[in-house]
């Protein structure tokens, strides 16, 4: 059984069809990268899988469970990093991570996680005063502190400097040794370096899915992406 | 370091999660300067001001007793309504509600945590403001302490329901403006000023508002030792209406 299964997923937001008959899957022990232009339906699909949006039609399954209104026992197995962070700004990174850890029975060690993500020196600073990259790393730590079996990371390296990005990639790969990690990204380099499996979406639909070699079919990921999405390189 | 899954990833117990959230929200509130200003400093200033002046007229009874009952009502409104509406509105704006809703805490844990945090902060407020009032000679009617606590609990429930309705349906900036405006207006609509001090029809209207029911209820209990059943009914109706509306229309994201 796939850790993540999306079958014929449709999600209408008002009059807009954000996701249209999308089907793909992600396996445990692998990183799945979901690419696509803005508005392709990546985040909407992720939020259906995180239980934050209810599919209009089709099914979304995570570890065999329908995530919409799934119980705490299911949510404890899932790690979520939202595109906009979702961090309370009036607390410190350390207090926030300790709080999220307390929601789990077997959390990762907060201090070690903060050291790994180079957050120790800013750990006692209010989240409001952190830089964009620091906030990204706090959000990533919050997603991983519960030691999830499936991690949904929405653009985890957006705004990070090259050093921090390498550290995040290492951590994502390490997490994927025993979990399914689904990452949305606009970075071809990130997808090429991280992903075992690639999904390309455009206008709400899945236009390619498979291993990097299968999707690229002898071309670069960038070339393949542009040929599958808008047709022309903008 | 291991972020790999444990053999059986599991949530902390429900009680632990809810208590953790209540503690987190309480600590965040008590460390937040603006929240402390609204929750403690302004009610304390109101108490001192009302005690040391002769205006406005607060009705029959010792002035310090009447003023303290009103200030305790103000403290409840500050925490359960103004503070929670603004904090929840901006948490919604920043995606905090969505993030925590996706953790083992969930939406029901968020609500439970808010209830716990309001109870804890109101407890701190009652203690501090009660001690300050005692320094000015406050003597609450002993037989009114239990009905006063019931009134505080019902008032907090009504105002928290209104806070959730406002925070879940209006943009964060509008929540900030409306919650602060309401705080000022409610001072004169039964919170500090008893409804029977208001002119004509306004007195009747204010008596049906949660502010009038909370303020008058606390004055009836703490000053006269009464059980303010009519005010409790008003607060229960407001809790039911606002709570149902919030459950129906609350949006978890901006």
Interface residues (C-beta under 8 A of the other chain):
Chain A: X47 X50 X51 X52 X72 X73 X75 X76 X77 X78 X80 X82 X84 X85 X86 X87 X88 X89 X90 X91 X95 X99 X100 X102 X103 X104 X105 X106 X108 X109 X112 X113 X115 X116 X142 X144 X145 X146 X147 X148 X149 X171 X174 X175 X177 X178 X179
Chain B: X1 X2 X3 X4 X5 X6 X8 X9 X10 X11 X12 X14 X16 X17 X20 X21 X24 X27 X28 X31 X32 X90 X91 X94 X95 X96 X98 X99 X100 X101 X102 X103 X104 X105 X106 X109 X252 X253
